[in-house]
Amino acid sequence: MEASYSGEGSMPPMHLHPRQTERFEVLEGRIEAVIGGAERAYERGAVFEVPAGTAHQMRGDGPARTRWEVTPALRTADFFERMYTAPPQNAEEGAAFLEEFSEEFRLAPSEGS
């Protein structure tokens, strides 16, 4: 997949993928990331991975674009299709959505939890 970042706003919530490794290649711009507690920035041409089960978050530092691979894919495409076409409308639906896709996406526990 390709992902585009506008560079506006804050990072998404800290999250992890229990059984999936993510690989990113920065195609344009610069990506700021926190992976396993370490903050880094990746420039165009950089390739980096997020190991399965590792808490992370990232965003574009200005407009950016990445090529993104998730291995194994599991139901990642279904997760994003639902998130963008029929997102949860309240906390109860949000909890059910996260439960349904718990093999693909989990919010990371807060430090000290």
N, C-alpha and C positions, 0 to 999 in steps of 0.2 A: 504494500500500500504506500501511498504518499500522504504525508501530513503537512499542512500549511499552518503557520502560526502568524498571527497579526502583530505580535509583540506588545499588545495592549493588555492591561489587566494583570492580575496576580497569577501565581502558579496554581494548577489544580490541586486538589487534596493529595496528601501523601497516600500512595496506594501500592499494591503489589499484585503479582500474578503468581499464584501458588505453584503451578506446574509448567509455566511458560517462560522461555527466554526471549527477550526482545533485542533486536539488533537495529541500530540506527546508522544511517549514512547522511551526513549533512550535505544537502545539495545546494542550498543557498542560505546566506545569512549566518547567524550565530545562535546556538542553542545554549541556554543556561540549564543546568541540571543539578539535582541533589540525588545521589545514588548511594544508598547505604550510609547516609549521614555525611558523605563527602560532596562538597560543592565543586563543580567544574563548569567550564565553558568550552564548547566545541565549535570550531570554525568550519567553513566550507571545506569539504574533502575528508573531514574526520569521520571515523567509524568507531562506534562504541556499543557495548552490550550491557544489558541489565539482566543479571542472572535470575532464574526462577526464585520466587520467594523474597526478593530484595525490595525493600521499600524505596520508592523513588517518586520524583515529580520533575517536570521540566516545562520550559516555555521558550519561545523565541525572544531573543534580545533584539527587538525590532522584527521586521518581517523576516521569516525564515521558512525553509521547506526541507523536509527529510524524506528519505526512503526508509520504510519501517517494515520489519519482518517479525512475526510472532511464531515461535516454534514450541510445541505443536500448535496449530491454529485453533483447535477446539471450536468453541462457538463465538469467537471474537467478532466475526462479521455480523452475526445475529445480534450481539450486544450493541454494536454501534448503530446498526440499522434501527433497532428499537429505540435507542437513546435519542436518535435524531428525528425519527418519524412519529414515535408515540412515547415520549418520555413520561416517567412517573409524575403524577400531578400533586401528590401529597406525601407525607412521611410514611404512611402505611404502604402506599404503592412503591415508594422508594425502597423500603425495607424488603418487600416481596421481590422487587427487581434485583436487588443485590443478592438475595438468597438464591434466586433462580440462576444467576450468573456467577456464583461464588467460586467456581473452578477457573473462571477467567479474570475476575476482578474482585479485590477486597480492599477496603479502606485499611490503611496500616494503623496498628495500635498507637496511641499517643505515647510519647516517652513517659515512663513512670507508671504505665498501665500494666 
